[in-house]
Amino acid sequence: MLTVYNSKDMCCGCTACETVCPKNAITMQKIGRGGDKYPVIDQNICVDCGLCRKTCRWVNPKSSTSEIKRFFALKVKDVDVLNKSQSGGAFTVFSDAILKNNGVVYGAYLDKENDFTVYHKRADNFEERNLLRGSKYVQSDIRQTFRQVAEDLNSGKKVLFSGTPCQSDGLLSYIEAKHISAENLYTMDLICHGVPSPDVFN
């Protein structure tokens, strides 16, 4: 396989292709200006199984027949939580429900100690979850998050994943490709107008 995507405009950097590759032949690398990462295939390892392209929702878009029937708005009554949150504290409310049921939460973490790196982090308690609150305005580095989510789901845990819409879609595509039940998986998207260049953010 020479490339996963047909053009760079048709890649959102969700990492589903990298994570699903059975030979670990794909790595996300910066290509061109802007600092955005794209999948690069090591041709010496690739066995042309095509799983990366099958998993990519840009190459193989999935049509949805579900209808949005109702909308809700919420705002947390706890002023302390509200002051430490964006979007009315929705992330805290939903993650509270998951953690109280011995579940785990995944969200973007802003590492202020290491050059303000933004990456996805796993939290299984309220203290760690609190580190994930607040908007970051940049697409996070997913790292091994999809594999960790799969492990948690296979162990029977409820999982809440919060991220950009393309990250959530990439996770759902990965879970489907690995034939893992998504019954205990809850995804929470932010309203995204496109993420800025990582280099500009840095």
PEPEHU-V192555 format. One record per backbone hydrogen bond with DSSP energy under -1.0 kcal/mol. NH is the residue of the N-H (numbers start at 1). CO is the residue of the C=O. If there is no record, write none. Layout:
BEGIN
nh,co
NH,CO
NH,CO
END
This chain:
BEGIN
nh,co
10,7
11,8
19,15
20,16
21,17
24,21
27,40
29,38
31,36
38,29
40,27
42,25
45,42
46,42
54,50
55,51
56,52
60,56
76,88
82,78
83,79
85,82
89,86
93,89
94,90
95,91
96,92
97,93
98,94
99,95
100,96
101,98
102,99
103,98
104,158
105,123
106,160
107,121
109,119
111,117
112,110
117,114
119,109
120,141
121,107
123,105
129,125
130,126
132,129
141,118
145,142
148,144
149,145
150,146
151,147
152,148
153,149
154,150
155,151
156,153
157,152
159,184
160,104
161,186
162,106
163,188
168,164
169,165
170,166
171,167
172,168
173,169
174,170
175,171
176,172
177,173
178,174
179,176
180,175
185,182
186,159
188,161
190,163
199,34
201,197
202,198
END
